[in-house]
Each structure stands twice: as structure tokens, then as C-alpha cells.
Amino acid sequence: HIMVMPSSGVSGSAYIQGVELYRMGQKSIIGRYPMHWHMCAQDGAGQYFRDSAVHHSFNRAITIHGTESTLVDNNFCYDHLGHGIFLEDGSERFNVISRNVVLGSMRPLAGEEILQTDNAFNTIQNRSPSSFWITNPNNTFTDNIAAGTQGTGFWFAFPKKPLNSSATHPRFSSMEPYKEPLGAFDRNVAHSCASGLDINDQLDS
């Protein structure tokens, strides 16, 4: 897996284009995703993951965690366990997620999930997992396609306060994700999903 994270107060950086990530991610292990920005905060500005393929993944596809202002563009994510493109804590904002195809988001087996929402829900209201798991509205989602997921194409679930590592981070601790303005959500398509769009859920902080 690729994990971009701060060390000794200095953030890592990623400018990744035209790669194939195959059979990556570690099943059932938090933080071990094929592509993962981890707590880079505002230092995510200008970083990108684009024109790439992520497939046959054991744990998600692309994760943005506690990081702002990245670009995730023109990627093909196919056949992965759990949520596909995943905004983790609700602190993630100002990211641009555009022109991605997320196909075949599958439920992990019982006991192999990271979150309940990866596999626990299968009702009209909520279906696990999602191709796009969106925990902060203040991001730009344009021209994306969610297809063939066992669960939900685009799932909006906003916590009142940031979760996990972001809850105590000085940049994020006072944030109220569910009150953030909507960035943009335009020209996105959900096709052959059990549910296309789930909106207005709220996560427990």
C-alpha cells in the first residue's frame, strides 16, 4: 500500500500518475489501503493521484484521511472490499474528486470489516458498502461513475464532530462537518447499484 503521512512535523507528499495498484490493501487492517493520505491536513494542497487503476484490492481503493485539497482524478477502481473512494473522519475538505469510475464495491465477510458500514446494512434506507463514502460536504465531486456496487453508489454521512485521529487534531477539532457548505456535486452517475444515493445520514462522533 501507499501511505502518505507526516513525520517529525513534516508532511509526506504524493504526486502519482499513471500507475496500477493490483492486489493491494490488507484485509481487516485499519489504515492499510492501496492509496492513503493520512493526516496531512492542509499540506495535501497540490498533491494528486490520477490517471491510474486500483483493482482487486483487499481493503478499499483510495482513502483521504484528515487531509485537504488533494486531487483524485480520472482513476478506475475495480473489485475492492469495503468502501471505494473513502473520506475517513469528516475532516476532509477542499478535495477535488473527479472523473473516476468505481466499479464492484463488495461487502467484506462478517468479521473482516473495518466499519459497520462496510457490510452491516442492507435495507432500503442504508446499503453497505459504498463506492463513494462522503463524510464532509465541502468537497468537489464531478463526473464520477459508481457502478455495480453491492451497496450504495454515493453515500453522504456527516458527523457532528470529526472522528478518530481528527477529533484531537488542532486544525480539525473545532470543526462541525455536518454544517460545512456543499462544495460541488455535479454530473455524477450511479449505475447498477443496489442504491444510487444515500443522503442525510449522520455518524456518531
N, C-alpha and C positions, 0 to 999 in steps of 0.2 A: 504494500500500500504506500501511498504518498501522503505524508502528513507535514503540513506547513505550520510552524508554531514558533512562538517567541522563546528565546533562551538568553538568560543573563540580561534581560531588559531589551534585547534586540530581536525584532520580529524576523522570521524567515520570510522568503518571498518566492513566488512561483509564477513563471511566465511560460505556460505549457501549451504547445500547439502541435497537432498532427500526430498524436500518439495513440497506441492501442493498449488498453488495460484489460487483460484477459485472465479470468480465474483469480481475481484479487479480492481483497477483503477477507477478514477472518470471522467465521460464523460465531455468533453469540458474544463477541467481544466488543465492548463499548470502545469507540474511537478508532477501530481498525477497519477503515473504509477505503475503497480504491483511491479516491481523491478526497482530501480532507484539509480544509483550512481550519485551524484550531486556535481560537482566542487571539487572533491577530489584531482585533479591534480596528482602529482607523488605518492601520498600516496595510490593510488589504487594498487600499486605493491603487488602481492601476494594474493589479495582478489579474491574471486570466487563465482560464482553461477552455480551450476552444478547438474546433475542427478535429475532434477526437472521438474515439469509440471506447466504451466501457461495457464489457459483456461477460456473461456467465460469472457474475460476482456473487460471493458468499455473504455479503453484508453491504447493502445499499449500492449506490453508484457514485454520486457526488455530494459531499457534505460541506456546508458552510456553517461554522460554529463560532459564535462570538466574533464575527468578522464583518467588516463593512466594505462596500464599494468595489467588490470584485466583478469580473465579467465571466459569465458562463454562457458560451455562445456556440451554436452550430455543432452540438455533440449528439451522438447516437448511443443511447444507453439501453441495453437489451438483456433481459433474463437475469434478474437480480432478486435476492431475498430482501424483503422489507421495503420501506420507502425508497424511492429512487433518488430524485434530487431533494435534498433534505436540509431545511433550515432548523437548527437543533434547539436553541434555547429561547427564541423570541427576541433576542438582542440583535439579530442580524438585520441590517437595513442598508439602503442605498445600493444594493447589489442589482446588477442587470442580468437577467436570465432570459435568453432569447434564442429562438430558432433551434431548440433542442427537441429531439424525439426520444421519449421514454416509453419503452415497449416491454411488456411482460414483467410487471412488478408482482412478485409472488409472495404468498404468506410463508414465513418460516414454520417449521413444525413446532408444536407445543414444547416449550422449554428452550427453544432456540432463538426466541425473540429478544430484541433489545428493549423495546417498548411494548406495552399492551396494544397500542395502535398498529403495530406491525402485523398482528394476526388475530386479535381477540374479537373484532367486531364484524358482524355480517348481518346487518339489518338494513331496512330501507334508509334509516337516518344516518348510520355510520357503517362503512365497509372498509376493512383493512386488506392490504396496505394502500398507500397512495403512490402515484407516480411523482407528484409534486407535493411535498409536505411544507406548508407555508405558515410560519408562526409569527410573522411580523408583516403587516400590510405595506410597510414603507419600502417596498422594493419594486422593481420593474420586471414584469413578466409579459413578454410579447412573442407572438408567432411560435409558440411551443405546441407540441402534439403529445398527448398522453393516449396510449393505445394498449389494449389487451391486458390491462391490469386486472387482477382478481378482485381488487377493491375499488378505489376512488381515483379518478384522474387528477383533480386539483382539490386539495383538502386544506381549507383555511381553519386554523385552530390557534387562537391568540391567548396567551396567558396574561393575567393582570400584571405580573412582575416577571422579569427574566428568570429562567430556571437554571439549575445546576451551577456550573462554573461562572456563568454570567451574573448570578444573583449577588455575588460579592465583588464583582469587578468594578473599580471606581468609575469607569465610563458608562456602565450599564445599570448599576444598582438602583438608581432612582427612576429608571425608565418604566413606562407603562405601555407595553406593546399593544394592548388592545385599544389604546387611544391614539396610536400613531396614525398619521394620514395615509391614505392609499396612494402608493406611487403610481403604478400603471398596471392594468391587467387587460390587454387588448389582443384580439385575433388569436386566441388560444383555442385549441380543439381537443376534445376528449372523444375517442372513438373506440367502440367495443370494450368499454369499461363497465363493470357492474354498476357503478355510479359515476357520473361525469364530474359533478361539482358538489362539494360539501362546504357550506359557509356558515359562519356564526357559531361555531363551537368554541368553547373556552377551556383552556388547560388549567389544571391546578398548579399554583405556584409552590 
